[in-house]
Amino acid sequence: MIAMDRSWNQKFYRALTDATTNALDHAYIKRTRLPWMERMWWAAGIVSQSAQTLRFVFWDQGVGIPTTIRRKGLLARLTARAANDGELIDEATERGSSRFRDGRRGHGLYALIELIDLAPSGTLDIISGRGRYRYQKGAPNLREQFPGHVGGTLIVWTLRKP
């Protein structure tokens, strides 16, 4: 299906650990109406031999990437340039910045793009706040704005063999 060499395995591991770390460090920056939901996240992986796809889904019910960026003062130059949440997610994905200054952090969203680029074909969808961002290998990025908050962050990687 998809050649999973050492480089791919390392990037896949990095993307998964960054997604979970981001949920723990950023998603729940304020108390939730449901205390038992704090710091919770969900993940699932799906392999379809017939469609020759690998899909990984990650979801948290936090405040969302755009809210976290705006609230923490992260990426101030991005918030000024982004007209909506979809554009803000796009910009944050390309930049790889973080409020942590240890050099190891701030690569989570970009790590997801690297994973797609290693596959023969694939897409990355991030739905967060009021926006949607889609990266599809070989196609223009999609940025959308929704009328309401989606209630967290949903990340879906789909890797395909052409």
C-alpha positions as CSV (number, residue, x, y, z in Angstrom):
1,M,0.0,0.0,0.0
2,I,2.1,3.0,1.2
3,A,5.8,2.5,1.6
4,M,6.5,3.0,5.3
5,D,10.2,3.4,5.6
6,R,12.1,4.7,8.6
7,S,11.6,8.4,7.6
8,W,7.8,7.9,7.2
9,N,7.5,6.0,10.5
10,Q,9.4,8.9,12.3
11,K,7.2,11.6,10.7
12,F,4.0,9.5,11.4
13,Y,5.0,9.1,15.1
14,R,5.9,12.9,15.3
15,A,2.5,13.9,13.8
16,L,0.6,11.6,16.2
17,T,2.5,12.7,19.3
18,D,2.3,16.4,18.3
19,A,-1.5,16.1,17.8
20,T,-2.0,14.6,21.3
21,T,0.4,17.1,22.9
22,N,-1.3,20.0,21.2
23,A,-4.7,18.8,22.6
24,L,-3.2,18.5,26.1
25,D,-1.3,21.8,26.1
26,H,-3.7,24.1,24.1
27,A,-7.2,22.8,23.5
28,Y,-8.5,23.1,27.1
29,I,-7.2,26.6,28.1
30,K,-10.5,27.3,29.9
31,R,-12.8,25.3,32.1
32,T,-15.4,23.4,30.2
33,R,-19.1,23.0,31.1
34,L,-18.3,19.2,31.4
35,P,-15.4,18.8,33.8
36,W,-15.0,15.1,32.9
37,M,-14.2,16.2,29.3
38,E,-11.2,18.3,30.2
39,R,-8.0,17.2,28.6
40,M,-9.8,14.4,26.7
41,W,-9.1,13.5,23.1
42,W,-10.1,10.7,20.7
43,A,-8.2,9.0,17.9
44,A,-9.0,6.3,15.4
45,G,-7.2,4.7,12.5
46,I,-8.8,3.0,9.5
47,V,-7.1,1.0,6.8
48,S,-9.1,0.1,3.6
49,Q,-7.3,-2.5,1.5
50,S,-9.9,-2.2,-1.3
51,A,-9.6,1.6,-1.5
52,Q,-5.9,1.4,-0.7
53,T,-6.1,4.2,1.9
54,L,-4.9,4.8,5.4
55,R,-7.0,7.3,7.4
56,F,-6.3,8.6,10.8
57,V,-8.8,10.8,12.7
58,F,-8.0,12.9,15.8
59,W,-10.6,14.9,17.7
60,D,-10.7,17.1,20.8
61,Q,-13.5,19.2,22.2
62,G,-11.3,22.1,23.2
63,V,-11.5,25.8,22.2
64,G,-10.0,25.2,18.7
65,I,-6.8,26.2,17.0
66,P,-7.9,29.8,16.0
67,T,-9.1,30.6,19.5
68,T,-5.9,29.3,21.1
69,I,-3.8,31.3,18.7
70,R,-5.8,34.5,19.3
71,R,-6.1,34.0,23.1
72,K,-2.5,33.2,23.7
73,G,-1.2,35.9,21.5
74,L,0.5,33.3,19.3
75,L,1.6,34.2,15.9
76,A,0.4,37.8,16.1
77,R,1.6,38.4,12.6
78,L,-0.7,35.6,11.3
79,T,-3.9,36.9,13.1
80,A,-3.4,40.2,11.4
81,R,-3.2,38.6,7.9
82,A,-5.8,35.9,8.3
83,A,-9.4,37.1,7.4
84,N,-11.1,34.0,8.9
85,D,-10.4,30.8,10.9
86,G,-9.7,28.7,7.8
87,E,-7.0,31.1,6.7
88,L,-5.6,31.3,10.2
89,I,-5.3,27.5,10.3
90,D,-3.6,27.5,6.9
91,E,-1.1,30.2,8.0
92,A,-0.4,28.4,11.3
93,T,0.2,25.1,9.4
94,E,2.8,26.7,7.2
95,R,4.7,28.5,9.8
96,G,5.4,26.1,12.6
97,S,5.5,28.6,15.5
98,S,4.9,28.0,19.2
99,R,4.5,29.9,22.5
100,F,7.1,27.4,23.8
101,R,10.6,28.4,23.1
102,D,12.4,25.1,23.5
103,G,12.9,24.4,19.8
104,R,11.2,21.1,20.0
105,R,7.6,22.5,19.8
106,G,5.6,24.3,17.2
107,H,6.0,21.8,14.4
108,G,2.7,19.8,15.0
109,L,0.6,21.2,12.2
110,Y,3.5,21.3,9.7
111,A,4.4,17.7,10.7
112,L,0.9,16.7,9.4
113,I,1.8,18.3,6.0
114,E,5.1,16.5,5.9
115,L,3.3,13.2,6.4
116,I,1.0,13.8,3.4
117,D,3.9,14.8,1.2
118,L,5.7,11.5,1.9
119,A,2.7,9.5,0.6
120,P,2.0,9.0,-3.1
121,S,-1.3,10.8,-2.6
122,G,-3.2,12.2,0.3
123,T,-5.2,15.0,2.0
124,L,-5.2,16.6,5.4
125,D,-8.4,18.2,6.7
126,I,-8.4,20.4,9.9
127,I,-11.8,21.6,11.1
128,S,-11.4,23.9,14.0
129,G,-13.2,26.9,15.5
130,R,-15.3,28.3,12.7
131,G,-12.9,27.2,9.9
132,R,-11.8,24.4,7.7
133,Y,-8.4,24.0,6.1
134,R,-7.7,21.3,3.5
135,Y,-4.2,20.4,2.2
136,Q,-4.3,18.0,-0.7
137,K,-1.0,17.0,-2.3
138,G,-0.8,18.6,-5.7
139,A,-3.9,20.9,-5.3
140,P,-4.5,24.4,-4.0
141,N,-5.2,24.7,-0.3
142,L,-8.9,25.1,0.7
143,R,-9.9,27.5,3.4
144,E,-13.5,27.9,4.5
145,Q,-15.4,29.8,7.2
146,F,-18.4,28.3,9.0
147,P,-21.2,30.4,10.6
148,G,-20.7,28.6,14.0
149,H,-18.0,27.0,16.1
150,V,-17.6,23.3,15.5
151,G,-16.8,22.6,19.1
152,G,-13.2,21.6,19.1
153,T,-10.7,20.4,16.5
154,L,-11.1,17.5,14.1
155,I,-8.0,16.4,12.1
156,V,-8.3,13.8,9.4
157,W,-5.3,12.5,7.4
158,T,-6.1,10.4,4.4
159,L,-3.2,8.7,2.6
160,R,-3.8,7.0,-0.7
161,K,-2.0,4.9,-3.1
162,P,-2.7,6.4,-6.6
